[in-house]
Amino acid sequence: NTLNDDLDFSNVETLGAGVFKNATINGDVTFGNRTNIPSGTFELSTINGLIDFDNITTIESNAFLNVKKLSQDLIFDNSINIEASAFSGAKLQNVTFIGSGVISSNAFANSTIGILKLGAVSSIAGATPSVAEDGETVIGDDTGAFFNANIAEIHIENAADPAPLSFAYATIGTLDFGNLTRSGLTSGADVNGYSSPFYGVTSINNLNFGSMQTLGDYYFKGVE
């Protein structure tokens, strides 16, 4: 389905799940005073217009799952909760968090992002390794907030320390730690480096340590 009109949901009380799944949207989308974008709303869609996020405080699970194109930069001025898999697999432009926020498990897993600015985000979900039957430690797929994402630039800015494995196996162009002073010091660190947010990152081309003073053991273990 292709929608060429602007869409205004200011007076719509209820939006079901998956309303625009696999649609092409060429107009702008306005949510008015609505504070949430429901689960699966734009899953697999191509969005050529602009979405008004001004009053949005929650983007529910799978809301933009595997979106094929989102033409605008995402700028979250207010405190926002990004639920599990909200943007997983999505092809995005730049993403900027200005206020505080919570980025849940898988929120941007397997996504493609230009410049990521984390502002004052208070929580970036990670993963907890488990032990398989053969005794090997296993990191579950798609559990960290940015697991296996491809990100041109990451700017931590004033955000909290990302949780262990939150960026595991990501591909990163530039990593700037901004005002972060300590990272990867979660209790239980071991020789496998599982307390690092950036365990097993595929590559990092440029590093800026900013205000960083202390990195945990084996912090960049596995980085190629």
Disulfide bonds with the S-S distance in Angstrom:
none
